C-alpha cells in the first residue's frame, strides 16, 4: 500500500525521505524517469497544501527504481500543473495500485 505522510512543510518531508535513503533528486534527473518509467515505482506520497496561497501547494513523491535507487520528485499541485510533469508521474507505477 502506498504510504501517505503528513509533515508541516515540504522541506520536512524531504528531510524525512532523505533519512530513509531517498537521496537522488529526480527533478534534476527526470530524463531517467522519462526514458524508463517501467523501472520506477512511487512508494511514498506527501501532499502539502499552502495555508494561504494555493500556489504553495506541492506533492513530494518518494520514488524507487527496480535496482534499488531511491529519490524524490517534487511537483506543483494545482489546476495549472505542468502537463509534462503530470504525464511523467502518470507513467510511473504506484505501489498498491
N, CA, C and O atoms as a CHARMM CRD file, in Angstrom:
* protein
*
  388
    1    1 UNK  N      0.84000  -1.18200   0.00000 PROA 1      0.00000
    2    1 UNK  CA     0.00000   0.00000   0.00000 PROA 1      0.00000
    3    1 UNK  C      0.87800   1.23500   0.00000 PROA 1      0.00000
    4    1 UNK  O      1.90400   1.26500   0.67900 PROA 1      0.00000
    5    2 UNK  N      0.49800   2.23400  -0.73500 PROA 2      0.00000
    6    2 UNK  CA     1.25000   3.48600  -0.79500 PROA 2      0.00000
    7    2 UNK  C      1.17800   4.17700   0.56700 PROA 2      0.00000
    8    2 UNK  O      0.14400   4.15500   1.23400 PROA 2      0.00000
    9    3 UNK  N      2.27500   4.78100   0.96200 PROA 3      0.00000
   10    3 UNK  CA     2.33800   5.43400   2.27000 PROA 3      0.00000
   11    3 UNK  C      2.13000   6.92900   2.10400 PROA 3      0.00000
   12    3 UNK  O      2.80300   7.57100   1.29800 PROA 3      0.00000
   13    4 UNK  N      1.19800   7.48100   2.86700 PROA 4      0.00000
   14    4 UNK  CA     0.93100   8.91600   2.83700 PROA 4      0.00000
   15    4 UNK  C      1.39600   9.48600   4.16400 PROA 4      0.00000
   16    4 UNK  O      0.96000   9.04300   5.22600 PROA 4      0.00000
   17    5 UNK  N      2.27600  10.46300   4.10200 PROA 5      0.00000
   18    5 UNK  CA     2.80700  11.08800   5.30500 PROA 5      0.00000
   19    5 UNK  C      2.33400  12.52400   5.37400 PROA 5      0.00000
   20    5 UNK  O      2.03400  13.14700   4.35600 PROA 5      0.00000
   21    6 UNK  N      2.27300  13.03800   6.58300 PROA 6      0.00000
   22    6 UNK  CA     1.86400  14.42300   6.78400 PROA 6      0.00000
   23    6 UNK  C      2.94700  15.13900   7.56900 PROA 6      0.00000
   24    6 UNK  O      3.21800  14.79900   8.72100 PROA 6      0.00000
   25    7 UNK  N      3.55800  16.11900   6.95300 PROA 7      0.00000
   26    7 UNK  CA     4.58900  16.92900   7.58700 PROA 7      0.00000
   27    7 UNK  C      4.16000  18.38400   7.51600 PROA 7      0.00000
   28    7 UNK  O      3.32800  18.75500   6.68800 PROA 7      0.00000
   29    8 UNK  N      4.72600  19.19700   8.37700 PROA 8      0.00000
   30    8 UNK  CA     4.36000  20.61200   8.41700 PROA 8      0.00000
   31    8 UNK  C      4.78300  21.35000   7.15100 PROA 8      0.00000
   32    8 UNK  O      4.09900  22.27600   6.71600 PROA 8      0.00000
   33    9 UNK  N      5.90700  20.94600   6.55900 PROA 9      0.00000
   34    9 UNK  CA     6.41200  21.63100   5.36500 PROA 9      0.00000
   35    9 UNK  C      6.98500  20.62500   4.37900 PROA 9      0.00000
   36    9 UNK  O      7.27200  19.47800   4.72300 PROA 9      0.00000
   37   10 UNK  N      7.14200  21.08500   3.15100 PROA 10     0.00000
   38   10 UNK  CA     7.77100  20.25600   2.12400 PROA 10     0.00000
   39   10 UNK  C      9.19700  19.90800   2.53600 PROA 10     0.00000
   40   10 UNK  O      9.63500  18.77300   2.34800 PROA 10     0.00000
   41   11 UNK  N      9.92000  20.86900   3.09500 PROA 11     0.00000
   42   11 UNK  CA    11.31500  20.61000   3.47600 PROA 11     0.00000
   43   11 UNK  C     11.40500  19.53400   4.55100 PROA 11     0.00000
   44   11 UNK  O     12.35900  18.75600   4.55200 PROA 11     0.00000
   45   12 UNK  N     10.44200  19.46700   5.46300 PROA 12     0.00000
   46   12 UNK  CA    10.45400  18.40200   6.47700 PROA 12     0.00000
   47   12 UNK  C     10.19100  17.04400   5.83600 PROA 12     0.00000
   48   12 UNK  O     10.78800  16.04100   6.22700 PROA 12     0.00000
   49   13 UNK  N      9.29900  17.01500   4.85700 PROA 13     0.00000
   50   13 UNK  CA     9.04000  15.77100   4.13900 PROA 13     0.00000
   51   13 UNK  C     10.29800  15.31800   3.40600 PROA 13     0.00000
   52   13 UNK  O     10.64300  14.13600   3.43200 PROA 13     0.00000
   53   14 UNK  N     10.98300  16.25200   2.75300 PROA 14     0.00000
   54   14 UNK  CA    12.21600  15.92100   2.03400 PROA 14     0.00000
   55   14 UNK  C     13.29700  15.43100   2.99100 PROA 14     0.00000
   56   14 UNK  O     14.01700  14.48100   2.68300 PROA 14     0.00000
   57   15 UNK  N     13.41300  16.07300   4.14600 PROA 15     0.00000
   58   15 UNK  CA    14.40000  15.64300   5.14400 PROA 15     0.00000
   59   15 UNK  C     14.11700  14.21900   5.60900 PROA 15     0.00000
   60   15 UNK  O     15.03300  13.40200   5.70900 PROA 15     0.00000
   61   16 UNK  N     12.85500  13.92300   5.89200 PROA 16     0.00000
   62   16 UNK  CA    12.48600  12.58700   6.36900 PROA 16     0.00000
   63   16 UNK  C     12.75900  11.53000   5.29900 PROA 16     0.00000
   64   16 UNK  O     13.28600  10.46000   5.60200 PROA 16     0.00000
   65   17 UNK  N     12.40700  11.82400   4.06800 PROA 17     0.00000
   66   17 UNK  CA    12.66700  10.87000   2.98800 PROA 17     0.00000
   67   17 UNK  C     14.16700  10.68800   2.77800 PROA 17     0.00000
   68   17 UNK  O     14.62400   9.58000   2.49700 PROA 17     0.00000
   69   18 UNK  N     14.92500  11.75900   2.91000 PROA 18     0.00000
   70   18 UNK  CA    16.38300  11.66900   2.78200 PROA 18     0.00000
   71   18 UNK  C     16.94000  10.72200   3.84600 PROA 18     0.00000
   72   18 UNK  O     17.83000   9.92100   3.56000 PROA 18     0.00000
   73   19 UNK  N     16.41900  10.81200   5.07000 PROA 19     0.00000
   74   19 UNK  CA    16.84300   9.90800   6.14400 PROA 19     0.00000
   75   19 UNK  C     16.50300   8.45900   5.82400 PROA 19     0.00000
   76   19 UNK  O     17.17100   7.54600   6.30900 PROA 19     0.00000
   77   20 UNK  N     15.47400   8.23700   5.01300 PROA 20     0.00000
   78   20 UNK  CA    15.07000   6.88800   4.61600 PROA 20     0.00000
   79   20 UNK  C     15.82200   6.41300   3.37000 PROA 20     0.00000
   80   20 UNK  O     15.52900   5.34600   2.83100 PROA 20     0.00000
   81   21 UNK  N     16.79900   7.22000   2.91600 PROA 21     0.00000
   82   21 UNK  CA    17.62600   6.81300   1.78600 PROA 21     0.00000
   83   21 UNK  C     17.20400   7.35200   0.43700 PROA 21     0.00000
   84   21 UNK  O     17.77400   6.96400  -0.58200 PROA 21     0.00000
   85   22 UNK  N     16.22500   8.23500   0.40200 PROA 22     0.00000
   86   22 UNK  CA    15.76500   8.82300  -0.85600 PROA 22     0.00000
   87   22 UNK  C     16.62400  10.05100  -1.15100 PROA 22     0.00000
   88   22 UNK  O     16.24400  11.18000  -0.84300 PROA 22     0.00000
   89   23 UNK  N     17.78600   9.80800  -1.75400 PROA 23     0.00000
   90   23 UNK  CA    18.79700  10.85600  -1.89600 PROA 23     0.00000
   91   23 UNK  C     18.91600  11.43900  -3.30300 PROA 23     0.00000
   92   23 UNK  O     19.47000  12.52700  -3.46700 PROA 23     0.00000
   93   24 UNK  N     18.41600  10.74900  -4.30500 PROA 24     0.00000
   94   24 UNK  CA    18.51000  11.25700  -5.67700 PROA 24     0.00000
   95   24 UNK  C     17.42700  12.31400  -5.90800 PROA 24     0.00000
   96   24 UNK  O     16.28500  12.13800  -5.48600 PROA 24     0.00000
   97   25 UNK  N     17.78400  13.39900  -6.57000 PROA 25     0.00000
   98   25 UNK  CA    16.81500  14.43500  -6.92400 PROA 25     0.00000
   99   25 UNK  C     16.32300  14.14600  -8.33900 PROA 25     0.00000
  100   25 UNK  O     16.98800  14.49200  -9.31600 PROA 25     0.00000
  101   26 UNK  N     15.16200  13.51300  -8.44500 PROA 26     0.00000
  102   26 UNK  CA    14.63900  13.16100  -9.75600 PROA 26     0.00000
  103   26 UNK  C     14.11300  14.37300 -10.52000 PROA 26     0.00000
  104   26 UNK  O     13.85000  14.26700 -11.71800 PROA 26     0.00000
  105   27 UNK  N     13.95200  15.52400  -9.86100 PROA 27     0.00000
  106   27 UNK  CA    13.61600  16.73700 -10.60700 PROA 27     0.00000
  107   27 UNK  C     14.79000  17.11700 -11.50600 PROA 27     0.00000
  108   27 UNK  O     14.59200  17.56600 -12.63500 PROA 27     0.00000
  109   28 UNK  N     16.00400  16.93800 -11.00700 PROA 28     0.00000
  110   28 UNK  CA    17.20400  17.24300 -11.79200 PROA 28     0.00000
  111   28 UNK  C     17.54300  16.12300 -12.76200 PROA 28     0.00000
  112   28 UNK  O     18.23100  16.35100 -13.75700 PROA 28     0.00000
  113   29 UNK  N     17.07000  14.91900 -12.48200 PROA 29     0.00000
  114   29 UNK  CA    17.37700  13.74600 -13.30200 PROA 29     0.00000
  115   29 UNK  C     16.10800  13.14200 -13.90000 PROA 29     0.00000
  116   29 UNK  O     15.99100  11.92000 -13.99000 PROA 29     0.00000
  117   30 UNK  N     15.16500  13.97500 -14.30800 PROA 30     0.00000
  118   30 UNK  CA    13.87900  13.46500 -14.77900 PROA 30     0.00000
  119   30 UNK  C     13.98300  12.67900 -16.08100 PROA 30     0.00000
  120   30 UNK  O     13.09000  11.89200 -16.39300 PROA 30     0.00000
  121   31 UNK  N     15.05700  12.87600 -16.84900 PROA 31     0.00000
  122   31 UNK  CA    15.22100  12.10300 -18.08700 PROA 31     0.00000
  123   31 UNK  C     15.28100  10.60800 -17.80300 PROA 31     0.00000
  124   31 UNK  O     14.81300   9.80100 -18.60600 PROA 31     0.00000
  125   32 UNK  N     15.85400  10.23900 -16.66500 PROA 32     0.00000
  126   32 UNK  CA    15.92000   8.82400 -16.28000 PROA 32     0.00000
  127   32 UNK  C     14.50300   8.27200 -16.14000 PROA 32     0.00000
  128   32 UNK  O     14.21600   7.16500 -16.59400 PROA 32     0.00000
  129   33 UNK  N     13.62700   9.03900 -15.51600 PROA 33     0.00000
  130   33 UNK  CA    12.24500   8.60500 -15.32300 PROA 33     0.00000
  131   33 UNK  C     11.49700   8.55400 -16.64900 PROA 33     0.00000
  132   33 UNK  O     10.72400   7.62700 -16.89300 PROA 33     0.00000
  133   34 UNK  N     11.72400   9.54500 -17.50600 PROA 34     0.00000
  134   34 UNK  CA    11.02400   9.61900 -18.78700 PROA 34     0.00000
  135   34 UNK  C     11.40000   8.46400 -19.70700 PROA 34     0.00000
  136   34 UNK  O     10.54500   7.91800 -20.40500 PROA 34     0.00000
  137   35 UNK  N     12.67900   8.09200 -19.70900 PROA 35     0.00000
  138   35 UNK  CA    13.15300   7.05100 -20.62400 PROA 35     0.00000
  139   35 UNK  C     12.77400   5.65000 -20.17200 PROA 35     0.00000
  140   35 UNK  O     12.60000   4.76100 -21.00500 PROA 35     0.00000
  141   36 UNK  N     12.64400   5.43900 -18.86200 PROA 36     0.00000
  142   36 UNK  CA    12.39500   4.09800 -18.33400 PROA 36     0.00000
  143   36 UNK  C     11.34300   4.10100 -17.22400 PROA 36     0.00000
  144   36 UNK  O     11.63200   3.64100 -16.11900 PROA 36     0.00000
  145   37 UNK  N     10.14200   4.60000 -17.47900 PROA 37     0.00000
  146   37 UNK  CA     9.16100   4.68800 -16.38900 PROA 37     0.00000
  147   37 UNK  C      8.79800   3.33500 -15.78900 PROA 37     0.00000
  148   37 UNK  O      8.41900   3.25300 -14.62000 PROA 37     0.00000
  149   38 UNK  N      8.91100   2.28100 -16.58200 PROA 38     0.00000
  150   38 UNK  CA     8.55900   0.94800 -16.08600 PROA 38     0.00000
  151   38 UNK  C      9.53100   0.44200 -15.01900 PROA 38     0.00000
  152   38 UNK  O      9.23100  -0.52500 -14.31800 PROA 38     0.00000
  153   39 UNK  N     10.67900   1.08300 -14.89400 PROA 39     0.00000
  154   39 UNK  CA    11.68200   0.67100 -13.90500 PROA 39     0.00000
  155   39 UNK  C     11.54900   1.41700 -12.58200 PROA 39     0.00000
  156   39 UNK  O     12.36000   1.22400 -11.67600 PROA 39     0.00000
  157   40 UNK  N     10.53000   2.26800 -12.46500 PROA 40     0.00000
  158   40 UNK  CA    10.37200   3.08500 -11.26200 PROA 40     0.00000
  159   40 UNK  C      8.98700   2.91500 -10.66100 PROA 40     0.00000
  160   40 UNK  O      8.00900   2.63700 -11.35600 PROA 40     0.00000
  161   41 UNK  N      8.93800   3.08800  -9.36000 PROA 41     0.00000
  162   41 UNK  CA     7.68800   2.94700  -8.63000 PROA 41     0.00000
  163   41 UNK  C      7.58600   4.06000  -7.58600 PROA 41     0.00000
  164   41 UNK  O      8.55100   4.35000  -6.87900 PROA 41     0.00000
  165   42 UNK  N      6.42600   4.67100  -7.50000 PROA 42     0.00000
  166   42 UNK  CA     6.17500   5.66000  -6.45500 PROA 42     0.00000
  167   42 UNK  C      5.80800   4.88700  -5.19500 PROA 42     0.00000
  168   42 UNK  O      4.83400   4.13400  -5.18400 PROA 42     0.00000
  169   43 UNK  N      6.58900   5.07600  -4.13500 PROA 43     0.00000
  170   43 UNK  CA     6.35200   4.32900  -2.89800 PROA 43     0.00000
  171   43 UNK  C      5.92300   5.21500  -1.73000 PROA 43     0.00000
  172   43 UNK  O      5.40900   4.71000  -0.73200 PROA 43     0.00000
  173   44 UNK  N      6.12500   6.50900  -1.84000 PROA 44     0.00000
  174   44 UNK  CA     5.69700   7.46000  -0.81100 PROA 44     0.00000
  175   44 UNK  C      5.08700   8.67900  -1.50000 PROA 44     0.00000
  176   44 UNK  O      5.56700   9.12000  -2.54400 PROA 44     0.00000
  177   45 UNK  N      4.04600   9.20400  -0.91500 PROA 45     0.00000
  178   45 UNK  CA     3.43100  10.42300  -1.43000 PROA 45     0.00000
  179   45 UNK  C      3.14200  11.34200  -0.25200 PROA 45     0.00000
  180   45 UNK  O      2.59900  10.91600   0.76700 PROA 45     0.00000
  181   46 UNK  N      3.51300  12.61000  -0.40700 PROA 46     0.00000
  182   46 UNK  CA     3.18300  13.60900   0.60300 PROA 46     0.00000
  183   46 UNK  C      2.62600  14.82700  -0.11800 PROA 46     0.00000
  184   46 UNK  O      3.28100  15.39300  -0.99300 PROA 46     0.00000
  185   47 UNK  N      1.44100  15.21900   0.24600 PROA 47     0.00000
  186   47 UNK  CA     0.80400  16.39100  -0.36200 PROA 47     0.00000
  187   47 UNK  C      0.82600  17.52600   0.64700 PROA 47     0.00000
  188   47 UNK  O      0.37100  17.37500   1.78100 PROA 47     0.00000
  189   48 UNK  N      1.36000  18.66000   0.22300 PROA 48     0.00000
  190   48 UNK  CA     1.44000  19.83600   1.08400 PROA 48     0.00000
  191   48 UNK  C      0.52300  20.90800   0.53100 PROA 48     0.00000
  192   48 UNK  O      0.65000  21.29700  -0.63000 PROA 48     0.00000
  193   49 UNK  N     -0.39300  21.38500   1.34500 PROA 49     0.00000
  194   49 UNK  CA    -1.31200  22.43700   0.93400 PROA 49     0.00000
  195   49 UNK  C     -0.93200  23.73400   1.62300 PROA 49     0.00000
  196   49 UNK  O     -0.91400  23.81600   2.85200 PROA 49     0.00000
  197   50 UNK  N     -0.63100  24.74100   0.82600 PROA 50     0.00000
  198   50 UNK  CA    -0.31600  26.05100   1.38300 PROA 50     0.00000
  199   50 UNK  C     -1.52200  26.60500   2.12200 PROA 50     0.00000
  200   50 UNK  O     -2.64900  26.52000   1.63400 PROA 50     0.00000
  201   51 UNK  N     -1.28800  27.16700   3.28600 PROA 51     0.00000
  202   51 UNK  CA    -2.40100  27.64600   4.10700 PROA 51     0.00000
  203   51 UNK  C     -3.09000  28.86500   3.51100 PROA 51     0.00000
  204   51 UNK  O     -4.31000  28.99900   3.61200 PROA 51     0.00000
  205   52 UNK  N     -2.32700  29.74700   2.89600 PROA 52     0.00000
  206   52 UNK  CA    -2.94100  30.97600   2.39900 PROA 52     0.00000
  207   52 UNK  C     -2.86800  31.13200   0.88800 PROA 52     0.00000
  208   52 UNK  O     -3.68400  31.84600   0.30600 PROA 52     0.00000
  209   53 UNK  N     -1.91700  30.48500   0.24700 PROA 53     0.00000
  210   53 UNK  CA    -1.70600  30.67100  -1.18300 PROA 53     0.00000
  211   53 UNK  C     -1.78800  29.33000  -1.89800 PROA 53     0.00000
  212   53 UNK  O     -0.92500  28.47700  -1.69000 PROA 53     0.00000
  213   54 UNK  N     -2.81000  29.11600  -2.74400 PROA 54     0.00000
  214   54 UNK  CA    -2.90500  27.86300  -3.48900 PROA 54     0.00000
  215   54 UNK  C     -1.66800  27.58300  -4.33900 PROA 54     0.00000
  216   54 UNK  O     -1.40600  26.43000  -4.68100 PROA 54     0.00000
  217   55 UNK  N     -0.91200  28.61000  -4.68000 PROA 55     0.00000
  218   55 UNK  CA     0.32000  28.42900  -5.44200 PROA 55     0.00000
  219   55 UNK  C      1.40400  27.73200  -4.64900 PROA 55     0.00000
  220   55 UNK  O      2.40500  27.29300  -5.21600 PROA 55     0.00000
  221   56 UNK  N      1.21400  27.62400  -3.33100 PROA 56     0.00000
  222   56 UNK  CA     2.18600  26.94100  -2.47400 PROA 56     0.00000
  223   56 UNK  C      1.93700  25.44200  -2.38200 PROA 56     0.00000
  224   56 UNK  O      2.67900  24.73800  -1.69700 PROA 56     0.00000
  225   57 UNK  N      0.91400  24.94500  -3.05400 PROA 57     0.00000
  226   57 UNK  CA     0.59500  23.52800  -2.97300 PROA 57     0.00000
  227   57 UNK  C      1.62500  22.71200  -3.74000 PROA 57     0.00000
  228   57 UNK  O      2.03600  23.08000  -4.84100 PROA 57     0.00000
  229   58 UNK  N      2.03700  21.59500  -3.13800 PROA 58     0.00000
  230   58 UNK  CA     3.03100  20.72900  -3.77200 PROA 58     0.00000
  231   58 UNK  C      2.81000  19.29200  -3.32500 PROA 58     0.00000
  232   58 UNK  O      2.19000  19.02800  -2.29500 PROA 58     0.00000
  233   59 UNK  N      3.33000  18.37700  -4.12200 PROA 59     0.00000
  234   59 UNK  CA     3.32500  16.96600  -3.76900 PROA 59     0.00000
  235   59 UNK  C      4.76200  16.47500  -3.82800 PROA 59     0.00000
  236   59 UNK  O      5.47700  16.72900  -4.79700 PROA 59     0.00000
  237   60 UNK  N      5.17800  15.76900  -2.78300 PROA 60     0.00000
  238   60 UNK  CA     6.50900  15.17800  -2.72200 PROA 60     0.00000
  239   60 UNK  C      6.33500  13.67700  -2.93700 PROA 60     0.00000
  240   60 UNK  O      5.58000  13.02000  -2.22100 PROA 60     0.00000
  241   61 UNK  N      7.04000  13.14700  -3.92900 PROA 61     0.00000
  242   61 UNK  CA     6.97800  11.72100  -4.23500 PROA 61     0.00000
  243   61 UNK  C      8.29200  11.05900  -3.85400 PROA 61     0.00000
  244   61 UNK  O      9.36400  11.55500  -4.19900 PROA 61     0.00000
  245   62 UNK  N      8.21200   9.94800  -3.14700 PROA 62     0.00000
  246   62 UNK  CA     9.37100   9.09900  -2.90500 PROA 62     0.00000
  247   62 UNK  C      9.34100   8.02000  -3.97200 PROA 62     0.00000
  248   62 UNK  O      8.37800   7.25800  -4.05900 PROA 62     0.00000
  249   63 UNK  N     10.38300   7.94800  -4.78300 PROA 63     0.00000
  250   63 UNK  CA    10.41400   7.04500  -5.93600 PROA 63     0.00000
  251   63 UNK  C     11.57500   6.07600  -5.78900 PROA 63     0.00000
  252   63 UNK  O     12.67400   6.45300  -5.38300 PROA 63     0.00000
  253   64 UNK  N     11.31000   4.81600  -6.12900 PROA 64     0.00000
  254   64 UNK  CA    12.33800   3.77600  -6.02600 PROA 64     0.00000
  255   64 UNK  C     12.44100   3.05100  -7.36600 PROA 64     0.00000
  256   64 UNK  O     11.42800   2.73600  -7.99100 PROA 64     0.00000
  257   65 UNK  N     13.68100   2.78900  -7.80200 PROA 65     0.00000
  258   65 UNK  CA    13.88600   2.07400  -9.06200 PROA 65     0.00000
  259   65 UNK  C     13.93100   0.57200  -8.80000 PROA 65     0.00000
  260   65 UNK  O     14.07200   0.12900  -7.66000 PROA 65     0.00000
  261   66 UNK  N     13.81100  -0.19300  -9.86800 PROA 66     0.00000
  262   66 UNK  CA    13.85600  -1.65000  -9.74600 PROA 66     0.00000
  263   66 UNK  C     15.21800  -2.14500  -9.27700 PROA 66     0.00000
  264   66 UNK  O     15.32900  -3.26300  -8.77300 PROA 66     0.00000
  265   67 UNK  N     16.26500  -1.31800  -9.43700 PROA 67     0.00000
  266   67 UNK  CA    17.59300  -1.72100  -8.95100 PROA 67     0.00000
  267   67 UNK  C     17.91000  -1.11800  -7.58100 PROA 67     0.00000
  268   67 UNK  O     19.04400  -1.20800  -7.11100 PROA 67     0.00000
  269   68 UNK  N     16.90600  -0.50200  -6.93500 PROA 68     0.00000
  270   68 UNK  CA    17.06800  -0.02000  -5.57000 PROA 68     0.00000
  271   68 UNK  C     17.42500   1.44500  -5.39600 PROA 68     0.00000
  272   68 UNK  O     17.51600   1.91800  -4.26300 PROA 68     0.00000
  273   69 UNK  N     17.62900   2.17600  -6.48300 PROA 69     0.00000
  274   69 UNK  CA    17.93900   3.61000  -6.37200 PROA 69     0.00000
  275   69 UNK  C     16.69900   4.34800  -5.87000 PROA 69     0.00000
  276   69 UNK  O     15.59700   4.15200  -6.38200 PROA 69     0.00000
  277   70 UNK  N     16.89500   5.20200  -4.85800 PROA 70     0.00000
  278   70 UNK  CA    15.77300   5.93000  -4.26900 PROA 70     0.00000
  279   70 UNK  C     15.97700   7.43000  -4.41800 PROA 70     0.00000
  280   70 UNK  O     17.09200   7.93900  -4.29500 PROA 70     0.00000
  281   71 UNK  N     14.88400   8.12200  -4.68300 PROA 71     0.00000
  282   71 UNK  CA    14.96700   9.56700  -4.79500 PROA 71     0.00000
  283   71 UNK  C     13.61800  10.21600  -4.62100 PROA 71     0.00000
  284   71 UNK  O     12.61700   9.55400  -4.34900 PROA 71     0.00000
  285   72 UNK  N     13.60900  11.52200  -4.78300 PROA 72     0.00000
  286   72 UNK  CA    12.38300  12.29700  -4.60900 PROA 72     0.00000
  287   72 UNK  C     12.08700  13.11000  -5.86100 PROA 72     0.00000
  288   72 UNK  O     12.98100  13.45200  -6.63500 PROA 72     0.00000
  289   73 UNK  N     10.82500  13.40300  -6.03100 PROA 73     0.00000
  290   73 UNK  CA    10.35900  14.27700  -7.09900 PROA 73     0.00000
  291   73 UNK  C      9.31400  15.18900  -6.47600 PROA 73     0.00000
  292   73 UNK  O      8.37000  14.71300  -5.84500 PROA 73     0.00000
  293   74 UNK  N      9.47600  16.48700  -6.64800 PROA 74     0.00000
  294   74 UNK  CA     8.53500  17.45700  -6.09300 PROA 74     0.00000
  295   74 UNK  C      7.79300  18.10700  -7.25200 PROA 74     0.00000
  296   74 UNK  O      8.40700  18.60800  -8.19500 PROA 74     0.00000
  297   75 UNK  N      6.47200  18.09400  -7.17300 PROA 75     0.00000
  298   75 UNK  CA     5.65000  18.66800  -8.23800 PROA 75     0.00000
  299   75 UNK  C      4.64300  19.63800  -7.65300 PROA 75     0.00000
  300   75 UNK  O      4.11900  19.43300  -6.55800 PROA 75     0.00000
  301   76 UNK  N      4.38300  20.69600  -8.40100 PROA 76     0.00000
  302   76 UNK  CA     3.32800  21.61800  -8.00600 PROA 76     0.00000
  303   76 UNK  C      1.99700  20.91000  -8.09800 PROA 76     0.00000
  304   76 UNK  O      1.81800  20.01300  -8.92300 PROA 76     0.00000
  305   77 UNK  N      1.07400  21.30300  -7.26600 PROA 77     0.00000
  306   77 UNK  CA    -0.23600  20.65800  -7.24900 PROA 77     0.00000
  307   77 UNK  C     -1.29400  21.73900  -7.35900 PROA 77     0.00000
  308   77 UNK  O     -1.70800  22.33700  -6.36600 PROA 77     0.00000
  309   78 UNK  N     -1.71700  21.97000  -8.57800 PROA 78     0.00000
  310   78 UNK  CA    -2.75300  22.97900  -8.79600 PROA 78     0.00000
  311   78 UNK  C     -3.39300  22.72400 -10.15200 PROA 78     0.00000
  312   78 UNK  O     -2.97100  21.84000 -10.89800 PROA 78     0.00000
  313   79 UNK  N     -4.40500  23.50300 -10.45600 PROA 79     0.00000
  314   79 UNK  CA    -5.06400  23.37900 -11.75500 PROA 79     0.00000
  315   79 UNK  C     -4.11100  23.72300 -12.89100 PROA 79     0.00000
  316   79 UNK  O     -4.31600  23.29800 -14.02800 PROA 79     0.00000
  317   80 UNK  N     -3.07400  24.48900 -12.58700 PROA 80     0.00000
  318   80 UNK  CA    -2.10800  24.90800 -13.60100 PROA 80     0.00000
  319   80 UNK  C     -0.88600  23.99700 -13.67000 PROA 80     0.00000
  320   80 UNK  O      0.12100  24.37000 -14.27100 PROA 80     0.00000
  321   81 UNK  N     -0.95600  22.81700 -13.07000 PROA 81     0.00000
  322   81 UNK  CA     0.19900  21.92000 -13.02400 PROA 81     0.00000
  323   81 UNK  C      0.70300  21.62600 -14.43900 PROA 81     0.00000
  324   81 UNK  O     -0.08100  21.50200 -15.37900 PROA 81     0.00000
  325   82 UNK  N      1.99300  21.51900 -14.56400 PROA 82     0.00000
  326   82 UNK  CA     2.68300  21.25000 -15.81800 PROA 82     0.00000
  327   82 UNK  C      2.21100  19.90900 -16.39600 PROA 82     0.00000
  328   82 UNK  O      2.29200  18.88500 -15.71900 PROA 82     0.00000
  329   83 UNK  N      1.72100  19.90900 -17.64000 PROA 83     0.00000
  330   83 UNK  CA     1.21900  18.68400 -18.26700 PROA 83     0.00000
  331   83 UNK  C      2.31300  17.64500 -18.45600 PROA 83     0.00000
  332   83 UNK  O      2.05600  16.44700 -18.33000 PROA 83     0.00000
  333   84 UNK  N      3.52400  18.08300 -18.75300 PROA 84     0.00000
  334   84 UNK  CA     4.63200  17.14400 -18.93100 PROA 84     0.00000
  335   84 UNK  C      4.91900  16.40600 -17.62300 PROA 84     0.00000
  336   84 UNK  O      5.15300  15.19800 -17.62500 PROA 84     0.00000
  337   85 UNK  N      4.89900  17.13200 -16.51700 PROA 85     0.00000
  338   85 UNK  CA     5.11800  16.51700 -15.21200 PROA 85     0.00000
  339   85 UNK  C      3.99400  15.54100 -14.88800 PROA 85     0.00000
  340   85 UNK  O      4.23900  14.44800 -14.37800 PROA 85     0.00000
  341   86 UNK  N      2.77100  15.93900 -15.18600 PROA 86     0.00000
  342   86 UNK  CA     1.61900  15.07300 -14.92900 PROA 86     0.00000
  343   86 UNK  C      1.74600  13.77300 -15.70300 PROA 86     0.00000
  344   86 UNK  O      1.50400  12.70000 -15.15000 PROA 86     0.00000
  345   87 UNK  N      2.12100  13.85100 -16.97400 PROA 87     0.00000
  346   87 UNK  CA     2.29000  12.64300 -17.78300 PROA 87     0.00000
  347   87 UNK  C      3.41500  11.77700 -17.23800 PROA 87     0.00000
  348   87 UNK  O      3.27400  10.55700 -17.15000 PROA 87     0.00000
  349   88 UNK  N      4.52800  12.39700 -16.87300 PROA 88     0.00000
  350   88 UNK  CA     5.66400  11.66100 -16.32700 PROA 88     0.00000
  351   88 UNK  C      5.23400  10.85500 -15.10600 PROA 88     0.00000
  352   88 UNK  O      5.53000   9.66300 -15.01500 PROA 88     0.00000
  353   89 UNK  N      4.54700  11.48600 -14.18200 PROA 89     0.00000
  354   89 UNK  CA     4.12700  10.80300 -12.96100 PROA 89     0.00000
  355   89 UNK  C      3.06100   9.75500 -13.24300 PROA 89     0.00000
  356   89 UNK  O      3.03100   8.71200 -12.59100 PROA 89     0.00000
  357   90 UNK  N      2.19300  10.01900 -14.20000 PROA 90     0.00000
  358   90 UNK  CA     1.15700   9.05800 -14.56200 PROA 90     0.00000
  359   90 UNK  C      1.76600   7.76900 -15.10900 PROA 90     0.00000
  360   90 UNK  O      1.22600   6.68300 -14.89400 PROA 90     0.00000
  361   91 UNK  N      2.89000   7.89000 -15.81600 PROA 91     0.00000
  362   91 UNK  CA     3.54000   6.72600 -16.41000 PROA 91     0.00000
  363   91 UNK  C      4.24100   5.83800 -15.38400 PROA 91     0.00000
  364   91 UNK  O      4.54200   4.68000 -15.67300 PROA 91     0.00000
  365   92 UNK  N      4.50100   6.36800 -14.19600 PROA 92     0.00000
  366   92 UNK  CA     5.17600   5.57600 -13.16800 PROA 92     0.00000
  367   92 UNK  C      4.17900   4.67100 -12.45800 PROA 92     0.00000
  368   92 UNK  O      3.01100   5.01800 -12.28300 PROA 92     0.00000
  369   93 UNK  N      4.66300   3.51800 -12.05900 PROA 93     0.00000
  370   93 UNK  CA     3.84800   2.60300 -11.27900 PROA 93     0.00000
  371   93 UNK  C      3.68500   3.15600  -9.86800 PROA 93     0.00000
  372   93 UNK  O      4.61000   3.74600  -9.31100 PROA 93     0.00000
  373   94 UNK  N      2.51000   2.96200  -9.30400 PROA 94     0.00000
  374   94 UNK  CA     2.27600   3.37300  -7.92300 PROA 94     0.00000
  375   94 UNK  C      2.08900   2.11300  -7.09300 PROA 94     0.00000
  376   94 UNK  O      1.21600   1.29300  -7.37900 PROA 94     0.00000
  377   95 UNK  N      2.90800   1.96600  -6.07100 PROA 95     0.00000
  378   95 UNK  CA     2.82000   0.77900  -5.22000 PROA 95     0.00000
  379   95 UNK  C      1.41600   0.69400  -4.63200 PROA 95     0.00000
  380   95 UNK  O      0.90400   1.66500  -4.07600 PROA 95     0.00000
  381   96 UNK  N      0.81100  -0.46300  -4.76100 PROA 96     0.00000
  382   96 UNK  CA    -0.51400  -0.67200  -4.21300 PROA 96     0.00000
  383   96 UNK  C     -1.64500  -0.36500  -5.17100 PROA 96     0.00000
  384   96 UNK  O     -2.81400  -0.55100  -4.83300 PROA 96     0.00000
  385   97 UNK  N     -1.30400   0.11000  -6.37900 PROA 97     0.00000
  386   97 UNK  CA    -2.36300   0.45300  -7.34000 PROA 97     0.00000
  387   97 UNK  C     -2.79900  -0.78600  -8.06100 PROA 97     0.00000
  388   97 UNK  O     -3.68300  -0.72400  -8.91600 PROA 97     0.00000
